[in-house]
Amino acid sequence: PALLDALVALAAGVVVGDGTVPGTQMGPINNAVQYRRLTELLADSRARGHRIICEGEVPDSPGYFLRPTIIDNPPDDARIVAEE
């Protein structure tokens, strides 16, 4: 659990937003197609009951934003593993 706790703290502290703003550590997803793909993979993990440890709110600004997300040990055949 110590490693997981450290990873969650790290992910939760990432500054997500406009990549041109100083201090931003993670900008938006590249395009709408990739954003939809990632949100579908996350939705699939939720539907399959995978344990989502960390998934914060996205910035309230234009763009395709996702926060760093940690899914605890999804099975090898999960879409999130096989496709991402």
N, C-alpha and C positions, 0 to 999 in steps of 0.2 A: 503493500500500500504506500510506502514512502515514495517510491518512484512515481506511482500514479498521482499522488498528491502533488509532487513537484511539477509534473507535466500539466496538471490542471491549473496550478497557480501560474505557470508560465503562459499557458494558452489564455487564461482569463485576463492576464495583464497586457496582452498584445493590443496596441493601439491601431484600430481599423478605421480607415477613412480615406479621404482624398490623398492620393500619393504625392501630390505636389505640396502638401502642407507639412512643414517641418514637424518632426516628432511622430509622424505616421509610420507605422511599421509594416502594415499590410494594406494594400490598395484593393480596388475592386477586381472581381473576376473579369477576364478579358472581354467576354461578349455574352449576348443573351443566350446563345445556343449552349455554351459551356455552363452558364449559370443554371439553366433549366436541367441540364444533365446532372449537375451536382445536387440540386434540390430534389430531383427524382431519386437519386441514390440515397440521400438522407431519408426521404419519405419511405423508401423501401425498407431501410433498416428499422425505422420506427414501426412499420407495419409487421415486420418479422420479430419484433420484440427484442431487438438488440439493445443492450444497455448503453444509452448515450450519457456519457459522464459530463461532458462540457459542451455547451452550445449556447452562446450568449446572443443578445439582441444585436441586430445590425444597425449601422448608423442611419439616421433619418436624413438621408441626402440622396440625390440622384446617383444611380450607378448600380452595379450588380455586386452587392456586398454579402459576404458570409464571414462569420467569425470562425476562428480555429475551433474545430470540433473533434472530440475524442470519443470513439466508440470502443467500448471495452470488449476485446477479444471476440470479434465477429467470426463466425465459422468460415472456413476456407472457401466454401461455395457461395458465400454472400456476394451480392452484386458489388457492394462497396469494396470488397477485397479483390474480386476478379476483374473489375472494370476500372478501379481507381488505384 
